[in-house]
Amino acid sequence: MTIEKKLLGTSPSGGATDVADVFSTHLFTGNNVQNVINNGIDLAGEGGLVWLKPRSGNDHALFDTNRGIKKSIFTNSTGAQETAPAAYPRDLTNFNSNGFTLNQGYHTGANTNNVSSVSWTFRKKEKFFDVVTYAGNETSGRLINHSLGSVPAMIIVKQLTSASNWPVFHKDLGGSKYLDLNTSAASTNNNTRWAGNLGGHTDTQFRVGLTNVNKNGQNYVAYLFADNSSEDADDQMIKCGSYTGNGNANGPVVNLGWEPQFLITKVVNSNNWNMWDSMRGITAGSDDARLYPNLTNAEDKSEKLQLTSTGFQIKSSSISINTSGVETIYMAIRAPMMVEPEAATDVFAISQWNGTQWPSGFPVDWFFLRKAAEDTAQLHTRLMGNLELATSSSSAESNATFSSHRIFDFNDGVWNQNIGAGDYAWMWKRAKGFMDVVAYSGTGSARTQAHSLGVVPEMIWVKTRSDVDNWAVYNKTITATKFFALNNADSAVSSTSFWNNTEPTSASFTLGNASGTNASGRTYIAYLFATLDGISKVGTFVSGGSGVTVNVDCGFSNGARFVLIKALTTDSWYFWDTARGIVSGNDSRLSLDSTNAAVTNQDNIDPYSAGFTMTGSLIGNSGNPFIFYAIA
C-alpha cells in the first residue's frame, strides 16, 4: 500500500479510501432463487440503502438497514411500507459485509428469472450519506438528529405507515420549496414540509414541518445526501447543485471538478425525475440509458448527456433535462478514480472466450479483441457504447457488427454474440495512476484537455472517432515535439501541431490544431497510460544486438503479463501476453498495426521476474532504442 493510500484514512470526507467503498452501481440478472450481489459495500457493518430496479419495467424498490430486511418502499408509489410474508424467504434477505442477498422477488421483480436489473447501493458515511428513521409528532419546525457530519444538501422522506408522497428537499430550492420524488410535478412553494420560515438544517440536525414528513402517529425514513463542495478537491465524492437550461442541443456545462458516475436530475417544472449511471451507459455522442424514479417504465435511451473529466454537459434540447430558462437540480456521485489500484489483476485482464463472455473480474472500461477469422484488433470503449475502432486502421468509428447486445453490460467482463472459441480479449479498467479514457470534441485551436489520471501520462493514444485519420501517439521518450501513428509501423514524426510542443501534466494534456488530435467539429477518444509501481510501466530499453538478451526491469515481482514494444525506427507495435505464452521458447506475437496472424515460430521474449526479457532475434542491432508498455 502506498503512503498516499494510508494518508487517505484522515481525509476530510470522513476517512473513506475511495468512493467505491461507499457507492456501487451493480448490474445483475435475476435467477428467482438466492442471488448474492457482491459489490464491495459493507452494509452489515456500516449500514446503508439498496435501491433496486428491473430495467425492463416494474417498481423502484428501496431497502435500508435501519428498517431491516424484507421491508420495501417504492419511489414510484405513494404506498406504505410493505413487508414480505414471513413464510416466504423473498425480496432482500440479507445485508452483507460486501453487498446484499436477494431471493425470489415478492414485489420488486428485481430477481425474476432472466430479468436484467440494476442496484444502486449507498453506504452510510460521514459527509456522504445517512439514513434516519423517526416517529412523527406533529410539531412544525422539529429538529431531528442525523450523523451526516455536514449540512444535508438533499433529503428524501417517506412516510412508512400509510400512503403519502415522497417529499424532497434540495439546497438549491431552499427550505420553502419541495418536490415529490414519486411525481413529475413542479416544485411547490410551501413551508409545511421543511418549515423554511424557521431556519434551515445543520450538520447535526435536519428540520421538518408537518405534511407528509411529521404527522403524529406516523413513522418515517429519511435519506440524507451531502454536498462536498467545501471539502478538499481530492476528497470530494458527492455534490448537489443546479443548472439553468438553454433549450439548445449544446446544453449547459456543469463543472463538478471531477467526472461523475451517477446522476439524479429533475427540472423544477412539471417533468419526470431522471436517473443515469455510467454502468448502464452514459456515452459520448449517443443516447444514454435513463430510468425514472417516479415511474415503473423500462429503461429508455432517448436523451444525451456527456461526461467530462470535470463534470458533465447536457447534449439535448429536451425539456425533460434542458428547459430554456428553467432550473434543473441534480445530485452527482464521483467516478471511482480516487485512489490507485493495489493489484494489476484489479485493472487488467486477458481472457479467452468461455462460452458466455470474456471474464475480467472487474468492470471493463475499454478492451480490444482479436477474432481469429479476421485478425483485426477491434477496440471498444464504455464511453463509446456499441461503436468500435480498429487499431490497425485510420477509419472512423463504426457500429460493432458482431453484437446487438450492450457490450459492457457486466460488472466482471464483456460480451458479444459472434465469437470463436479461440478469440481473446485484453481488458482495462480506468484507475488513478494507471490508465484513463477521455472523450472530447475538437476546436481547431491550441488548448488543454482535462483528464482524471491523477499523474502525468507517459503515453497517450488519440483517435478521431468521426473522421478518417491516423491514430496519434504521444510518448514521454519522443516528447511532445513528435508523434507516432498506432496504425502503422512508421518512426516518430516531428510536429508542433499535435501536442503544441507542450508536455502533459497530472491534470491535463495539450492539443495543437492537427486534424489527428484537435480539428474543429471532430470527435475524439484518448487513452492515457502511466507507470504505477508494481502494476504498470511505461519505459525504454536498448537492444544489445543479435543473440544478446536484454532484461527489462519494470519493478514487478512476478513478471509481466502484457508487453507492448515499438522501435523508434520503422517497425511494428508488437505485443505478447502470458495467456498466449511468454515462455522460455517460442511465443505468440501479434501487432496492433497489422491484421497479420500471430507469429508463433520465434522466441522473441522470455519470462523475467522483474519484468520481461527481450532477445536479439527481433530487436536487431546493438543500440536500437525501443519504447515499451508493460503490465504486471
N, C-alpha and C positions, 0 to 999 in steps of 0.2 A: 504494500500500500504506500502511495506517495505521501510526502509531508502535506501536500495540498489537501488530500482526502481526509487526513487526520484533523486538520485545522477546520474543515467544514463543520465539524461537530460543535463549534462555538458560533456558528453563523447567526446573524440577527433573525433569520426566519425560523429560529427555534431548534436548529441542530439537524435538520434533515440533510442527508448527504446528496439527495437528488429528488427531483420531482417524481421520478419513477418509484420512489418509496411511499408516496402519498396519493398518487393518482394513476389509474390504468384505464385504457380502453381495450377491451378484450373481445375478440370475435370468436364465436363458437357455434357449433351445430348441435341441435338437440338430439337426445338419444332415448328420451322417455323412460330412462332409468337413472341411476345415480350418475351425476356428471360433476366431476371435481374440476373447478376452474382455478388453476394456478396462475395468478397474476402478480405475485410478489408483494402484495399488500397485506400487512399484518392487521387483520380485523379482530382476531381473537384477543390479542394483547393490547391493541391501541383503540379499537373501535372505529366505526365509520358508517358509510352509506353505500349500498349497492343499488344501482338503477339499471333495470333490465328492459329490453325492448326487442321483440321479434321484428326483424327487418322487413318482413312481408306483410305486416299488419298485426293488430292486437294491441293490448294495453301497454302503457309505460308503467311498470311496477317497481315500487321503491321499498326496500327493506333496510332497516338500520339496527345497529347493535343496542341502542337504547330501548327500543320496543321489543326486540328479540326476534328469533327465527319464526317463520311461517306467518308473520304479520305484514300484510301488504297494503299499500295505498297507491292510488293510480292518478297520475298528474292530468290525465285526460278525463277525469271524472270528479264529480262532487261527492261521491260515495264515501261513507265512513270506512274506517279500517276493517279489513277482512282478515280472519284467522282461519288457516286451513284446518279442516276437521282433524281432531286428534287421532282418529282411526286410520288416517291416510298420511304416510310419510312423503308429503308433497311440498312443492314450491322450494324455497331456500331452506335447507335443513341444517346448515352449519356455517358459522363464521370461523375461518381457519387462520392460521398464522401466515399463510401465503395466498389467501384468496377466500373462496367460499365453495360450498357444495350445493348443487341442485338435485332435486328428484323430479318426479312427474309433476307437470305444471297444473296445479289445482285451478288457478285462474290465469296466470300470466301468459301461458303458451310459450314461454321462452325456452322450455326444454322439450317441446314437442318433437317427436322423431323427425329428423332430417330438416328441421326448420332452422334457418340461419338467423342468429340473434347477436345482439351486442350488449355488453355490460360496461357501465362506467362506474368505477369504484373510487370513492373519496375517503381517505383515511383521516381521522381526527388528527389535527396537527396545529400547534400554535402558529398563528399568522397565516394559516391556510384554510382550515375548515373545522367546523364544530357542529355537533348535534345536541339539541336541548329538548327535553320533554318537560311539560309543566301542566298544572291544572288551572283552569280559568277561575277568576274571582270577581269579574265584572267591575274592576277598578280601572278607570281610564288613566293612562299615564303610568301604569305599573312598570317597574323596572325588574327585569329577570336576569339572574346571573348567567354568565357564559364563560367559557375558557378559551376563547379565540385569541386572546392576548393582544388584540388590536380592535379598533372600531369596525364593526361589521360594515362591509360595503354592499352586500346583497343578502337579504333574508327571505327565505321561503317558509311559510307557515301553513300547516294543515290541521284542521280540527278532526280529531280521530273518532269521536264517539257519535257523531251524527253527520248528515250531509252538509257540505259547505264548500265554498270556493277556496282557492289556494292564494291568499294574498302575498304579494311580492313587494318588498322594499328594495330600492336601488338608490345608491348615494347620489346619482345624478338626477333623480327625480325629487329627492328630498323627503322629509317626513310628512309632508302634507299631501302627497300623492301615492298611489299604489297601482299595481297591475295585478291581474289574476292569472296564474300560470295555466289554469285549465280552460281559459277562453282566449279569443282573439281580440277582446275588447280593448279600446283605447285606455290610456291611463286616466285615473279619476282623481279629481281634487276633493279630498275628504280627510279630515283629521281623525276619523273614527278608527283607522287601522293602526297608525303609529303615534297618535297624539302629538303630531308635529308642533302644535302650538305650545307644548310644554317643554320642548327641548329634545335633543337627539339621543343617539346611542353613545355608549362609552366603550372603552377597551375591556371592561369587566361586566357590563350590563347592556341589555337592549330594552327599548321601551315599546310597550304595546298599548293600544287603545281598547276598543270594545269589540266591534262587529267582526266575527269570524277569526278573531285572534285571542279573545279573553272572556268568553261567556262563562257565567257561573255554572258549575256542574259539568263542564266540558273539558276533555283532555286534549292536549296539543303536542305536536312536534314542530320544531323549528330547525331549519338548516341554515347555517351562517357561513358566509364566504368572505374572505379577507380581500384587501387590496394592498399589494406590496409596493406601491409607487414610492413610498418613503424609505424603503429598505435599500441596502446596497445593491447595485445592479446585478452583481454575481449571485445574489441570494434570492432574487425575486422569482416567485413561482406562479402567482396569480394576480390578475388585475381586473378591475371592474371600471368601465368608463362608458363613453358615448361618442357618437359622431353624428354630424348633420348631413343628410343625403343631398346629392346634387342632381339626381334623376338621370345621370349620364352613365353609359356603359364603362367609361373610365372614371370609376367612382372614387369616394373618399379613401385616402391613405391613413391608416391608423398606426401610429408609432408606439409600440409597447417597449421597445428596447431589446426585444428578443422574439424569436419565432414561436407562435402558439401551436399546440397540437389539438386543442379542443376549444370550441366557442359555443356559447348560447347568445342569441341576439333576439331583439324584439323592437320593431318600430313602435313608437309610443302612441300612434293612432291605431285604428282598427285593422290589425293584421296578425297572422299566426306567429307564434314563437318558432324559432329555428334552432336546431342542434347540428353541429358539424364536428367532425374529427378527422385527423389525418389517416387513421387506420382504415376507415371506410372509404376515404378518398377526398382530399382537398387538392386538386390537381392544378397545374399551371396551364390555363388555356382551355380547359374542358369544364362541362357542367359537373358540379360537385354533389356528393351524396348528402341528402338532408333529411332529417326527421323532425317531427313537430310535437313538442311536449303536450300540447293541448288536443292532439288528435291521435286516433288509432291508426292513421294512414300508414301505408307501406312507405319505405324509403323511396325518394324520388331524386332525380338528377336534373334539375331544371334551372338552377342558378349558379353563378360563378363567384367564387372568392379566389384570391391568390395569396398564398402565404409568402412572406418575405423574411429575411433574416432579422428584421427589426419589427415585425408586426404582420399586418395583413392589409389587403386592398380589396374593396368591393369592385367587381368587374361585371356588374349587371345594372341595368336601369330599372329593374323590377321594383314596384312599390313595396314589396314584402321585405326588402333589405335596403332600399335606396330611394325612399320617397323624397322628392326635392323639397328642401327647406324644413324637413321634419327630423327630429331627433330619433336615433336608434341607440338603445342601451346594449351593452354586451358584458359578458363575463368570459375571460380568456385564461387558459392554463398553458404554461410554458412547455415547449417541446423538450424531450429528455436529452439535452446536450449540456448538462450542467457539470458532470464530473467525468473523469477519464475511466475507461473500462479497466477491469483488473485482469482480464484474460483474453487472449486473442480469439478463443472459441466463443466468446460472448458477442463478437462483432464480425467474424469472418468464418465462412464455411464453404466447403466444396463437397458436393454430393452427386451421386448418380441417381437417376430416376428410380423410385422404389415401387412403382406401380400405382401410387396415389399422388405423390408430389416429390419435390426436391426438399428434403428436410434440412433445416438450418439450426433449430434450437433458439431462434430469436426472430423478431420481426425484421424482415428484409427491406432495406431502403433502395437498393439497386443490385442488379445482377446481370451477368451475361451468360449465355449458354451457347454451346456448340452442338448443333444437330449433326449426327453422323452423316446423314444423307446430303446435307448442304454445306457443311464445313464453313459456316459463316458465324462469326461471333455476334449474336443478337443481344443487344443491350437494352435493358428495361429498367425504368426508374419509377418509384412510387409517385413522385411528383408529376410524372407524365401519364399516369394511368395505363391504358391499354395501347400505348404507342411505343414504337421501338426505333432504335438506331442501330447501325452496323459499324463496328469499329474499323472494318476494312473498307468502308465506303464513305464518299463525300455526300451521299444522298441525304435529303431532308427526312425527318421522321415520317413514319407510315404506320398504318394500323397493324397491329400484331396479327398476322394472318393465321397463326397457329392456334389462337384462343378466342373464344367468345365469352369466357369466364373472366371475372375480376382476378387478374393475375396475382395481386398482392393480398387477397382476402384471407390471410392466415397470420397467426401470431408466431409461427415456427417454421416457415418455409414459403415456397412459391409453387405455382401450378400452371400447367397448360394442358390442352386436350389432344395434342398431336405430337407425340414424342416417341422416341425409340428407347429400348432398354439400355442402350449404350450412351445415351445423352447425358452430359454433365452440366451442372450449373455452378458458377462461382459467385458467392453471395456476400454482400457487405451490409453492415448496419452503421448508420451515422452515429458518431460518438465524439465527444470533446477530445481533442488532441490526436485523434486517429484519422477520421475521414468525414467530410461534409459534402452535401449536394446543394447547389443553388440554382434556381431558375430565375431568369431575368430577361428584360427586353432591352434591345439596343437603342442607343440615342444618336450615334454618329459623331459624338463629341467626347473627348477625353474626360474620364471621370473615374470615381472609385465605386466598387460594388461591395456591399457588406456581406460578411459570411459569419457562421456560427462555430467555426472550428476551434476558436479559443487560443490557438497558437498560430505562428507564421506557417502558412502552407509551403511545402518544399517542392511539390509538383501539382500542377493544375491541368486538367483536360477540359477543353471547351469545345462545344459543337453547336452550330446554328441549327435549331430544330426546324425552322420554317423554310430554309433555302439550301440549295446545293453549295457546299463549300467544304474545304478540308477541316479536319479536326485540328485544333491549335493546342499545343502542349507547352506549358512553362515548366522549367526545371531549375532549381537553385544553382546547378552547376553551370548551365549555359547562361544564366541570369536573364533579366527582363529585357535584354537587348536582342534576344533571339527567340525562336520558337521551333519546335518540331511539329510534324504532322503525324498524328497517330495512325492514320490510314495509309501511310506509305513508309518506305524504308529510307527516305532521304535523310541526309545530315541536317543539322540545325541551320536555319536561315536567319540572317540578320534582319531586323526590322524594328523601327521605332513606333510603328502604328499598332502593334498587337497589345503590348503591355505598357506602352507610353514610357518605356525606359525606367520604370519605377517598380521596385521590389514590393511584394505584398507585405502586409502587416498582420498582426494577430486579429484584427477586426475587419480588414478589407483587402481586396486586390484591385489593381489599377488597370483600366482598359484604355486603349487608344481609340482610333477610329477605323481600324481594319474591319473588313467585312466578316472575317473569320471570328471576331470576338465582340464587335460593338456597332454594327451597321444600324442605322435608323430604320425602325419598322420591323426588324427581325426579332425572333425569339431565340433564346439560348438556354443551354443547360451546362453547368460547370461542376466538375468533380475535383475535390481538394483533398490532398494527401499529406500526411506529416509523419515524422518519426515519433514513436511513443515507446519509451523504454520497455523492452521485453515483449513488445507486441508487434510493432512495425518499424521499418527502417527505409528511409529514402537516402541513397548514398551513391558512391562511386567506387570503382576498382579499376586496376590497370592490368592488362594481360602480361603474363610472364613469358609468353612465346609458346611455340609449338612444343607439346609434350610436357609443359610446365603447369602444374596445378596452382590455383590461387585460392587460398582460404579467405572468404569474405566474412569478417566478424560483424554481426548485426547486434550483438549483445543479447542474443537469445540463449536459452538454457537447453532446449530440446530441438534445435534446428529449425529451418524454415519450412513451412507447409506450402508456400506460394512464392515464386520468384519470377520477376519480370525484368528483362535487361534490354538495353538499347545502346549500340555503339554510337559514339559521337560522329563517326563517319557513317557512310551509307551502309545500312544493314537493318534487318527486320526487328520488330518488337517481339522478342521470343519470350515464352513463359513455360514454366514447369510447375508441377504440384505433386504432393505426396499421395493424393488419391489415385493418380495415374502412374506415379512412380518417380521419386527421387531416390535412386538406389546406386549402389556401387556396381555399375554396369550400364547397359543401355537404358535410356529414359525416353519418355514420350514428350516430344517438343511440339508446341503449337505457336502460331504467330497471330497477334492481334490485327496486323495489317494485311493478312493474307487469308484466302479461303482454302489454301492447300491443306491436305490431310496431314495428320500428325506424322512427324518423323520419329521412328521407333528403333532405328538400327544404329544409333550413335550414342556414345557415352559423353555427354556434354556437362553434366552436373552430378555431384556426389553429395551424400549427407555430410554435414559438419555441425557439431552440437551448438556452436555459437552463431551459426547462420547457414552458409552453404559453401561448397567448393566448386569452382569452375575449372574445366580442363582446357588445355590448349587447342583441342580439336575444333572448337567453334570460335574461340575468342582471338585466334590468329596470332599475328606477330607481336613480339615483345614491345610493350609501351602503348598498345592500343587502349584508349580510355573508354569506359562504359559507365552509364548511369544504371541504377537498379532500384527496384521497389520490392521489398520482401515482407512477408507476414509470418509470424511465428506459429 
